[in-house]
Amino acid sequence: MVKKEPMRTDTPLYLKETQQLINQKFGKIIETSQYIFVCSLSKENWEICKRHKLWGVPEKAKAAESALKRAKPWDLLLFRVNGGPDYVSVWMVTSKPFVADSGGPWKKEYNRE
C-alpha cells in the first residue's frame, strides 16, 4: 500500500521566503505542501525540548496554542532561541497535538512556566 503525502490547498504567508531560509541554513529540503511554523523559545525551554524530543506551549500563550492546534504530522517546526539571531534546528511534526494535564516536562524541570 502506498501512502500519499498530505496535500494542502491553501498557501501559508511567506512560504517561499521561509523555504529559502531553511534551505540556506540547513541544506536543501524537498519542497512539499507542509506548513512551516517558527517557534521562538527560551534557552531553558529549548534544552527541555531537545532532551525530551517534545515541543509544547504554555496554556496562556494563545497565538502559540493556535499554531500548535494547526500543526499536523509532516509539518515543519523551525526553532529560534530568544535573544539569538540564528535558527538552531528544524523538526518535523510526527503526531497530533495533545494536552498534558501535568504540565509535561516543563512543569517538572522549569517550574516558571
Secondary structure, 3 states (H helix, E strand, C coil): CCCCCCCCCCCCCCHHHHHHHHHHHHCCCCCCCCCEEEEEECHHHHHHHHHHCCCCCCCCCHHHHHHHHHCCCCCEEEEEECCCCCEEEEEECCCCCCCCCCCHHHHHHCCCC
